[in-house]
Amino acid sequence: MVPPDKKRLKTALVTRGHTQPLKDGTVKLRGFELDFEDVPAIITAFRRMVRGLELDISEMAMTTYLCARAHGKPFTAIPVFPMRAFHHGAIVYNTSAGVHTAKDLEGKKVGVNRGYTVTAGLWARSILQHEYGVNLSRVTWVLSGDEHVAEYRPPANVVPIEPGKTLEDLLMAGEIAAAIGVQVESPDVKPLIANAREAGFEALRQRGHYPINHTVVVRNDLLDANPDLAVDIFEAFAEAKRIYVHRLREGPVEIASAADQIHLRVMEIAGDPLPYGIEPNRQALEAIVQYSVEQGILSRPVAVEELFPLSTRTLTG
């Protein structure tokens, strides 16, 4: 039963170890009740928020947020990042397509699952460019879907897939040389980067490379009407995360998920597996802005502080 003085906030958030305390009520948001919607595929919430402002609080892919912000969508991110991932393993290629090194992708077609602004695609392309010297403008990027932000227009070397085709079929047939973000069971399709999982951890170890995939956005009208809300949301997410990290540190997690296993490895290398706040994430945030400009997702750079409410800019958790 929700107390009469508490307003429900319609919220979309994936259930993970570090968000479970919010979803089961162990951690509460001061003054409000989080009304969690059942969203089996969180990407549908991104689109609903971007195109219809249908939620009060929503998890959202970082590049979707950057693109939405550039097009004036009326919501703002809180500097909490509920999903991170390494993307060296996201790129697969057809072994008969004449690809022997990443540079061989130049002049060829490469599929991208869903839209060009998908965050996993941005990080994977940045790896190709900055670790393997691929000129991204010399690749034709073939999309299997459209963009969450309908107003966005991609670069000229980004094209839609032919109707009736799938990236998986095109990859197995050799009509595209490689693809990002697809799962194909074929002896002719292999990861482009060998031992990709360890390559990701090594990038973290050597360069602090720890990609942010998702943030959390809040409707601007709610933030304007409730000056303390941004800080309260941040603190609630930080408390939920502290409960999870404490459980990880206490010992083996029962039936550890793939995400738990990654977080445990990150803890060994860098400490906090899910840092919140601008400063602990400045490197990743500045990188995602830089890569968004380089790849034609943003038309100009933006200071990372401008992406978050003023009241949250010095918070860490």
Solvent accessible surface area in square Angstrom, and as a share of the most:
residue,aa,sasa,rsa
1,M,234,1.05
2,V,27,0.15
3,P,57,0.36
4,P,144,0.90
5,D,122,0.63
6,K,54,0.23
7,K,110,0.47
8,R,124,0.45
9,L,0,0.00
10,K,81,0.34
11,T,2,0.01
12,A,0,0.00
13,L,8,0.04
14,V,45,0.26
15,T,76,0.44
16,R,42,0.15
17,G,25,0.24
18,H,2,0.01
19,T,0,0.00
20,Q,72,0.32
21,P,10,0.06
22,L,6,0.03
23,K,58,0.24
24,D,81,0.42
25,G,26,0.25
26,T,91,0.53
27,V,15,0.09
28,K,135,0.57
29,L,5,0.03
30,R,153,0.56
31,G,38,0.37
32,F,26,0.11
33,E,51,0.23
34,L,29,0.14
35,D,51,0.26
36,F,51,0.21
37,E,50,0.22
38,D,132,0.69
39,V,25,0.15
40,P,132,0.83
41,A,49,0.38
42,I,22,0.11
43,I,54,0.27
44,T,67,0.39
45,A,0,0.00
46,F,4,0.02
47,R,72,0.26
48,R,67,0.25
49,M,0,0.00
50,V,8,0.04
51,R,113,0.41
52,G,45,0.43
53,L,45,0.22
54,E,83,0.37
55,L,1,0.01
56,D,21,0.11
57,I,3,0.01
58,S,0,0.00
59,E,0,0.00
60,M,0,0.00
61,A,8,0.06
62,M,0,0.00
63,T,0,0.00
64,T,2,0.01
65,Y,2,0.01
66,L,2,0.01
67,C,0,0.00
68,A,0,0.00
69,R,69,0.25
70,A,58,0.45
71,H,75,0.33
72,G,62,0.59
73,K,37,0.16
74,P,64,0.40
75,F,7,0.03
76,T,27,0.16
77,A,0,0.00
78,I,0,0.00
79,P,0,0.00
80,V,0,0.00
81,F,0,0.00
82,P,1,0.00
83,M,62,0.28
84,R,23,0.08
85,A,20,0.15
86,F,35,0.15
87,H,9,0.04
88,H,2,0.01
89,G,43,0.41
90,A,24,0.18
91,I,0,0.00
92,V,21,0.12
93,Y,38,0.14
94,N,2,0.01
95,T,53,0.31
96,S,93,0.60
97,A,23,0.17
98,G,42,0.40
99,V,4,0.02
100,H,159,0.71
101,T,80,0.46
102,A,8,0.06
103,K,97,0.41
104,D,44,0.23
105,L,0,0.00
106,E,24,0.11
107,G,64,0.61
108,K,61,0.26
109,K,105,0.45
110,V,0,0.00
111,G,0,0.00
112,V,1,0.01
113,N,54,0.28
114,R,77,0.28
115,G,2,0.02
116,Y,8,0.03
117,T,6,0.04
118,V,21,0.12
119,T,4,0.03
120,A,27,0.21
121,G,1,0.01
122,L,0,0.00
123,W,3,0.01
124,A,0,0.00
125,R,0,0.00
126,S,3,0.02
127,I,2,0.01
128,L,0,0.00
129,Q,54,0.24
130,H,86,0.38
131,E,64,0.29
132,Y,84,0.32
133,G,45,0.43
134,V,2,0.01
135,N,68,0.35
136,L,21,0.10
137,S,81,0.52
138,R,140,0.51
139,V,1,0.00
140,T,43,0.25
141,W,1,0.00
142,V,8,0.04
143,L,13,0.07
144,S,47,0.30
145,G,35,0.33
146,D,82,0.43
147,E,17,0.08
148,H,17,0.08
149,V,3,0.02
150,A,53,0.41
151,E,84,0.38
152,Y,12,0.05
153,R,176,0.64
154,P,49,0.31
155,P,41,0.26
156,A,108,0.84
157,N,37,0.19
158,V,13,0.08
159,V,55,0.31
160,P,110,0.69
161,I,27,0.14
162,E,104,0.46
163,P,125,0.78
164,G,87,0.83
165,K,76,0.32
166,T,62,0.36
167,L,4,0.02
168,E,61,0.27
169,D,75,0.39
170,L,14,0.07
171,L,0,0.00
172,M,87,0.39
173,A,70,0.54
174,G,35,0.34
175,E,98,0.44
176,I,3,0.02
177,A,6,0.05
178,A,0,0.00
179,A,0,0.00
180,I,3,0.01
181,G,35,0.34
182,V,10,0.06
183,Q,167,0.74
184,V,27,0.15
185,E,174,0.78
186,S,25,0.16
187,P,119,0.75
188,D,70,0.36
189,V,15,0.09
190,K,104,0.44
191,P,81,0.51
192,L,28,0.14
193,I,11,0.06
194,A,90,0.70
195,N,111,0.57
196,A,15,0.12
197,R,120,0.44
198,E,65,0.29
199,A,28,0.22
200,G,0,0.00
201,F,1,0.01
202,E,70,0.31
203,A,4,0.03
204,L,12,0.06
205,R,118,0.43
206,Q,121,0.54
207,R,115,0.42
208,G,35,0.34
209,H,22,0.10
210,Y,18,0.07
211,P,0,0.00
212,I,0,0.00
213,N,9,0.05
214,H,17,0.07
215,T,0,0.00
216,V,1,0.00
217,V,0,0.00
218,V,0,0.00
219,R,58,0.21
220,N,48,0.25
221,D,75,0.39
222,L,12,0.06
223,L,26,0.13
224,D,117,0.60
225,A,76,0.59
226,N,41,0.21
227,P,110,0.69
228,D,84,0.43
229,L,3,0.01
230,A,4,0.03
231,V,41,0.24
232,D,23,0.12
233,I,3,0.01
234,F,0,0.00
235,E,75,0.34
236,A,8,0.06
237,F,6,0.03
238,A,0,0.00
239,E,68,0.31
240,A,0,0.00
241,K,6,0.02
242,R,108,0.40
243,I,67,0.34
244,Y,2,0.01
245,V,7,0.04
246,H,112,0.50
247,R,109,0.40
248,L,5,0.02
249,R,146,0.53
250,E,124,0.56
251,G,27,0.26
252,P,138,0.87
253,V,17,0.09
254,E,154,0.69
255,I,173,0.88
256,A,33,0.25
257,S,55,0.36
258,A,75,0.58
259,A,45,0.35
260,D,13,0.07
261,Q,83,0.37
262,I,42,0.21
263,H,13,0.06
264,L,55,0.27
265,R,60,0.22
266,V,0,0.00
267,M,33,0.15
268,E,133,0.60
269,I,48,0.25
270,A,61,0.48
271,G,29,0.27
272,D,50,0.26
273,P,0,0.00
274,L,1,0.00
275,P,20,0.12
276,Y,1,0.00
277,G,0,0.00
278,I,1,0.00
279,E,105,0.47
280,P,66,0.42
281,N,2,0.01
282,R,69,0.25
283,Q,105,0.47
284,A,10,0.08
285,L,0,0.00
286,E,85,0.38
287,A,18,0.14
288,I,1,0.00
289,V,7,0.04
290,Q,84,0.37
291,Y,29,0.11
292,S,0,0.00
293,V,48,0.27
294,E,78,0.35
295,Q,7,0.03
296,G,31,0.30
297,I,7,0.03
298,L,13,0.07
299,S,116,0.75
300,R,149,0.54
301,P,92,0.58
302,V,16,0.09
303,A,50,0.39
304,V,4,0.03
305,E,55,0.25
306,E,89,0.40
307,L,0,0.00
308,F,2,0.01
309,P,23,0.14
310,L,138,0.69
311,S,54,0.35
312,T,0,0.00
313,R,74,0.27
314,T,127,0.74
315,L,37,0.19
316,T,84,0.49
317,G,22,0.21
